[in-house]
């Protein structure tokens, strides 16, 4: 199983019939490596941000900065985590919020943030999710390498198909998890 940035990049490059790389170095003269360096993190984070994937979800109890937000609409300011990528929700809070320059402003006195983070432990990204992430990277690499239009279109179709499969799988997993939680609640109430 791929566990490093280089291994993941190589799997994506192989999907579009390109040479693999030995490192991700901006100083490289190899076109594949320069493209992988330029696109890898952006493509990975783009994939993570698309959905609330379980493998890239985190919960964090944020600490109020005690600064007044530069906004009259909110009473609290919290610093976003350093690995923050995409907002999902604030647990048990349905009020307004605003994300500004590394902070979240809200009226919530206790802020448990649910967010997508920059997952770098690729052993957590498995099955259809890994396939979808690799397919998106392969598509982005194909664009970056300026491959022939037919190859880019094939990579895009592969990405779209893989993404749809991952979404279906995610919804099925959530439905099963919800059913297990409901069953556990019923047992606990007895």
Secondary structure, DSSP 8 states (H G I E B T S, - for coil): ---SHHHHHHHHHHHTT----S---TT---HHHHHHHHHHHHHHHHHHHHS--GGGEEEEEE-B-----SSTT-SEEEE--TTEEEEEEETT--S-EEEETTEEEES-SSEEEEEEE----GGGS-HHHHHHHHHHHHHHHHHHTT--HHHHHHHHHHHHHHHHHHHHHHHHHHHHHHHHHHHHHHHHH-
